[in-house]
C-alpha cells in the first residue's frame, strides 16, 4: 500500500536538484551581468519564502536558500522606479550602483543574461556528455514498422539494418530519412542486413505534402543508438548543435500547438517536471544531466517570450525605450504587467490541470465516487 513512497521521495529529491540547478544558473547570469555593468546586487535567493540559511559576502550581497524551491531571484540595488518608492528608500541608494540609473543597453544586458546563461548551461552539459560517454548517433536500424506503410508493403521488418539506398551508403537514421524524403513515390533499391545476411529489396516511399512540396515517407521508426567518442572541439560544437536542435524542436512543437496540429495536453508544470525528474533519475546520471539540459533550453526560451513580468517582456519595454528615446508611460507598463500576470496565472492553472490529469488524480476521484 505504501510502496509508492520511495518513488515520491525520489521524485521530490530529483525535482529539487533539477530545479535548483536551473534556477541557480539563470540567476547567476543576472548576477554576473549586474556585476559587470556596475550594479550592486543586494540579494541572491534560491527559492522563496522563509530562509533556511543565508550569508553575506564582502560586497554586501545576501546569499539565501529558501524553503519553497519553485524559483529564485536576484535583488538589484535601486531596481524600483524612483516614482514608486518614498524618499527614505531613495536616500539609501548609492549613486552609480543603481539599476534604474543605468543606460538602457546595460539594463537589457542584465535582464537577457539569465536566459542566455540557461542556453550556455545546456551547451556545456551536452558537450560534457559527449566527452564522457560519446555523442549519440541514431543508427539506420528499423525499430518498428507502421502498418499499411511503404515499409510494410516492401516487407521491411523490425531490426533490419539499412546498409545503402540506390548504392549510397547509409550511416545514420537521419541519412535514411533525408534520402527517402527526397524521393517521394520513386522506387528505391535498398540493401539491408537481416539476421546477419544481406538482402536487396525495392521500396517505393509514400508521397505526402509538406510545406507546399512533396516528400517521401517510408513508415519506419528508429530504435537503436550508438555512442561515438569525439574530440574536444567536436564535442563543443556538438553541444551547440544539440542545444540549437532542442530549441528548434521546442519552437516547432509550440507552433503546432498554436496551429492546432498538436494537442495542448503536452503542456506541463511543476508536478510534471517532478514526475519526470524521478523517472529519469532512475535511468542514471547521464540521462538526468541530459534532462536538465533540455529543461534549461525550455526555461531560457520561456523567459524570452515577450510577456511582461518575464525577462522577454522587460526586453520588449527596453526596446521600445531605445526606439522612443524615453521609457514607455508608467500606465502602459503597469497594464502590461497586469496582463502578463493574468496570462501566466492562466497558463499555470492550465498546466497544473494537465499535470493532475496525467497523474490520474481525476480518475482516482471518479473511482471513489463509484
N, C-alpha and C positions, 0 to 999 in steps of 0.2 A: 504493500500500500504506500510506503514511503520511499519506494525505490527511485522516485523522480528527484529526490532531494539532492543527491550528488550532481545530477545534471544542472539543477538550478544554481547550485553553488559554483560549479564550473563556468556556467554562462555568465553569472554575475561577475566573477573574478576576471574572466576574459574581457567582458564588456568594459570594466573599469580600466584595464590595461590598454585596450584598443582606443577607447575614447580619450584616456589620459594622454597617450602619445600624440594623438591627432590635435587635441586642444593645446597641449604644451608647444608643439611646433608652430601651430598657427599664431598663438600669442607671442611666441618668441620672435616671429617675423616682425610683428608690430613693434615689439620692444627694441630689437636691434635697429630697425629703421628709425625709430624715435631717437635713440641714442645718436645715430649717425647725423640726423638733422638738427641736433641740439635741443631736443625737447626732453624735459625731466620726466621720468616715469615714477609715479607715486606708489603704484601697487601692481603686482603681477599675481593673479589668483588663478589656481586650477580648481574649478568647482565653484558653487555658490552656497550661500547660507553661512552657518556658523563655522568658525575657524577650527580646524583640527590642530594645526601647528603653523607657526609663522616665524620669520626672522627678518631683520632689517640689514641691508648691506651698507657699505661705506658711502654709497651715493644717496642714501635715504629711501631707496625703494623697498617696500614691504613685500616680501615673497610669502604667499599664503597657500595652504592646502585646505579646502573647504569640504563640507560633508556631502553636498549634492553634486555628484560627478557628471553633470549634464552640460558642461561648457566651462567657460572661463573668461577672463577679461584682463586687459591692461588699462590701468587708470593713468591717463596722461595729465600732466600739470597744466592747468588752465584750459582744459578741454571744453569747458562750458562757454557758451556765448556770454560776453560781458553783460548783456542786457538781461540775462536770466538769473543772475546772482546779485546779492547785495554788496554794498561797499565793504563790509567786513571780510568777505571772501576775496574780493578783488585786491584788498590790501595785502593778502598773503602771497599773491602771485609774484614770482621772480622775473623781472624783465629779461627778455631774450630767451627764456626757457619755457614759455607757454605755447601750447599747441595752436590756439586761435590766432596768435600773432605771426605765425609762420606763413610764408608765401604759399599760394595755392598748390604749387608743384610739390613743396615739401610735405604738405598735408596729404596730397594724393599718394605720394610715395609711402608714407607711413601706413595709410589705410590699405593700399594694394599689397604691401609686404606680407600680410597674413596669408591671403590665398596663394601668393607666389611661393611662400615657404612650404605650403602643402604640396604644390607641384614638385618642388625640389625634393621634398621628402620621398615622394613616390619614385622619382628618378633614382635617388640614392638606394632605396630599398630594392627596387627591381635590379639595378646594377649589382648590388651586393649578392642577391640571389643567383644572378648569372655567374658571378665569380665563384661562389661557394659550391653550387650544385650544377651549374651549366645552364645554358639558355634552352628553354623548351621549344622543340620543333615538332609540329604535328605531322606524323608520318602518313603516307598515302595508303593507309590500310582501312578497309571498309569496316566500320564499326556496326553498321546496320543498314538495311535496305528498305526504302519507303515502298509500300505496296502500290502496285499499278504505276510504277515509275519507269523511266528509261532503263535504269539499272536492273530493275526486277524483270523487265521483258528480255533484257540481254542475258540474264542468268547469273549476274553478279551475286556473290554471297558474302556473308559476314566473314571477316578475317582474310579476305582476298587482299593481296598487296598489288597495287598498280605499279608496274615497272616502267611502262612507256606508253605514249599515245601517238599514233602515226609516226613512230620511230623516235619521238622526242622523249628523252629520259624524264621520269617524274621522281623528284627527290622529296617533296613535301606535299601535304594535303592541299596547301594553297596553290601549288603548281597545278594540281589536278583541277581545282575549281576554276582557275584562270583559263586553262586551255578549253575546258568544257564550255565555259561561259562565252568564249569567243567563237564557238562552232555550233550555234543552235540549228537543230534539225538536219545536221550533217552526220553521215555515217563515219565513225572513227574506228580505226584499228587499235585495239587496246591489248597490250600484253600484260598478263597478270601471273602471279605466283600463288598457287593454291595447294596447300598441303605438301610443299616442297617441290612441286612440279610446275614448270612454266606452261601457260596456255595462251592462245591468241583468240580473242573474241571481237565481234563487231557490236558497237554501241551507237545508237542514234539518240543524242540528247533531246529532251523536250525543249520546245521554244516558248518562252514566256516574255511578256512585255515588262521592261524595267526602265523607267525614266524616259519613255518615248522610243526606245530601241529594243530589239530582240536580243535575248541572252539565252544560253543553253543551260539546262538544269538536268543533272544526272539522277538525283534522288538517292544519295548515299550520305550517311553520317560518319564522321571521323570517330576515332576511339582510342588510337594509340599515340603516345607521346614519347619522344626521345630527348634526353638532356645532353646537349653537346657543349663541352668546355670551350670557352672562347678567351681571347686575350683581354687584357685590361681595357684598352681603347674600344674594343668591340663590345665589351660589357657595358661601358659607359654609354656608348651610342645606343646599345640595346635598351638601357634604362630610359633614355629619352624617347626612343621609338615606341616602347611599350606604354609609356605614360601618354603619349600622343594617341596611341591606338585606343586606350581606355577612355580618353577624353572624347574622341570621335564617336565611339560606340555609345557613350552616355548621351551625347547630343542627339545621335540618331534615334535612340530609344525615346528621349523626350519628345522629339519631333513626331514620332509615330503615335505617341500618346495624345499629343495635341491634335494630330490629324485624324485620330480615331482608329488607326490601323493596329493599335496595341492597347490592351486594357490597362486602366489605371490601378488595378488591384496589385500591381507590382510595386507601387509606391509604399515604402515602409518608413517607420520611425524608430525611436529608441528601443522599443520592445523587439522589433525585427532584428535590429543590429545586435541586441543582446543575445537573441536566439542563435543567430548566425555565428556570433563570436564563439559561443560554446561549441557549436558544431565543428567549426574549422580548427578550434583548439585541439579537438580530439584527433585531427589529421596530422598534427605535427607542427613544429616551429616554422618550417618553410611555408606551409600553407597559411599560417596565421600572419606571417610577415607579408605575404602576397595580398592577403585580405586587407591588411592595414594600408598597403599602398593603393589599392583600388578605392578604399573609403577616403583616403587622403585626396585623391583626384576629385571625388564627388564633393567633398567638403570645400575644396578650393573653387569648384565650379559654382556650387550653390551660393557661396559668399560673393561671387562676382555677378550674380543676377542683379539687374538694375531695379532692385526693390528697396525703397527706403527702409532704414534700420540695418540692412545688410551692408557689407563693405561696398558692394556694387552700387547701392543707392547713394552712398556718400560720394563715390567717384562720379556718379552722374551729376550730383549737385556741384562738385568741384569743376566738372567740365563746363557746366552752364556758367559758373562764376568766371572761368577763364575766358569764355567767349563774350560774356557781357561786360567784363571788367569790374564787376562787383557781385556780391553774393545774391542769390535769389531772395525775394522778400521773405521775412520771417514767417508770415502767414502761409505762404506757399510751401515752405519747408515743413511747417507743422502739419498741414493737411497731408503732405506726402508721407510723413512718419506715421500718421494715424492710419492711412490706407495700407501702408506696409505692415503695420502691426496686425491689422484686421486680416490681411492676406495670409500672413504667417500663422495666425491663430487658426484660421480655417484649414490651412494645409496641415497643421499639426493634428487637429481633430480628425481630419480625413485619414491621415497616415496611421494614427492610433487605432482608428476603426478597422483599417485593413490589417493592422498587426493583431488585434484581438480576434478578427475573423480567421486569420491564418493559424493562430494558436488554438482555435477550436472552442473559444470561450462561449460563443453563442450557441453552438451545437450542444455544449455541456449543459447550458441553462435550459435549452429546449428539452433535453432528455430528462432533466429533473422535473420539468413540468408535465412530463408524460406525453 
